[in-house]
Amino acid sequence: MWDAVRHLGAERIGHGIAAARDPELMAYLREHDIALEVCPTSNACTRSVPSLAEHPLPQLVAAGVPVTVNSDDPPMFSTTLNNEYQVAAELLDLDEGGVAELARQAVRYSFLDAADKTTVVAEIDEYLQTFARRAPATNSSIAQNHR
């Protein structure tokens, strides 16, 4: 990963969870605003992590590393993007506001143009407002870690 960020100018790193083993790399990713594309189910299925419960997503978020939640190859890993957000919500103890912040973060680190990013974030916010009218809030710590 060091070569990718220092020499190739990577703006995002796919499957970069090994960064959790390198505090200096996590600091670099945070300071240079380089997001990791995290695919929890894929990581567990490929044995990159021993289990979902031992996934380093909480450690990465606690270190302030920008992350996006992704599904990798849904048919191969029998998952969906919704399921990956559910896994992330459980790992991070997030409510719907925290999950919405993860979705906003994915948009921020996407390669969409600014106008499309604004449109998608507005859709996320609209959905959250509708959802929030039906369910009480509990925890949205992801927003506190990535602002």
WOQUI-V130903 format. One record per residue. N is the residue number from 1. SS is DSSP state (~ for helix, > for strand, _ for the rest). BURIAL is I if it has 24 or more other ideal C-beta (glycine too) atoms within 12 Angstrom, else O. Layout:
((N;SS;BURIAL) (N;SS;BURIAL))
This chain:
((1;_;I) (2;~;O) (3;~;O) (4;~;O) (5;~;I) (6;~;O) (7;_;O) (8;_;O) (9;_;O) (10;_;I) (11;_;O) (12;>;I) (13;>;I) (14;>;I) (15;_;I) (16;_;I) (17;~;I) (18;~;I) (19;~;I) (20;~;I) (21;~;O) (22;_;O) (23;~;O) (24;~;O) (25;~;I) (26;~;I) (27;~;O) (28;~;I) (29;~;I) (30;~;I) (31;~;O) (32;_;O) (33;_;O) (34;_;I) (35;>;I) (36;>;I) (37;>;I) (38;>;I) (39;_;I) (40;~;I) (41;~;I) (42;~;I) (43;~;I) (44;~;I) (45;~;O) (46;_;O) (47;_;O) (48;_;I) (49;_;I) (50;_;O) (51;_;O) (52;~;I) (53;~;O) (54;~;O) (55;_;I) (56;_;I) (57;~;I) (58;~;I) (59;~;I) (60;~;I) (61;~;I) (62;~;O) (63;_;I) (64;_;I) (65;_;I) (66;_;I) (67;>;I) (68;>;I) (69;>;I) (70;_;I) (71;_;I) (72;_;I) (73;_;O) (74;~;O) (75;~;O) (76;~;O) (77;~;I) (78;_;O) (79;_;I) (80;_;O) (81;~;I) (82;~;O) (83;~;I) (84;~;I) (85;~;I) (86;~;O) (87;~;I) (88;~;I) (89;~;I) (90;~;O) (91;~;I) (92;~;I) (93;_;O) (94;_;I) (95;_;I) (96;~;I) (97;~;I) (98;~;I) (99;~;I) (100;~;I) (101;~;I) (102;~;I) (103;~;I) (104;~;I) (105;~;I) (106;~;I) (107;~;I) (108;~;I) (109;_;I) (110;_;I) (111;_;O) (112;_;O) (113;_;O) (114;~;O) (115;~;O) (116;~;O) (117;~;O) (118;~;O) (119;~;O) (120;~;O) (121;~;I) (122;~;O) (123;~;O) (124;~;I) (125;~;O) (126;~;O) (127;~;O) (128;~;I) (129;~;O) (130;~;O) (131;~;O) (132;~;O) (133;_;O) (134;_;O) (135;_;O) (136;_;O) (137;_;O) (138;_;O) (139;_;O) (140;_;I) (141;~;I) (142;~;I) (143;~;I) (144;~;O) (145;~;I) (146;_;I) (147;_;O))
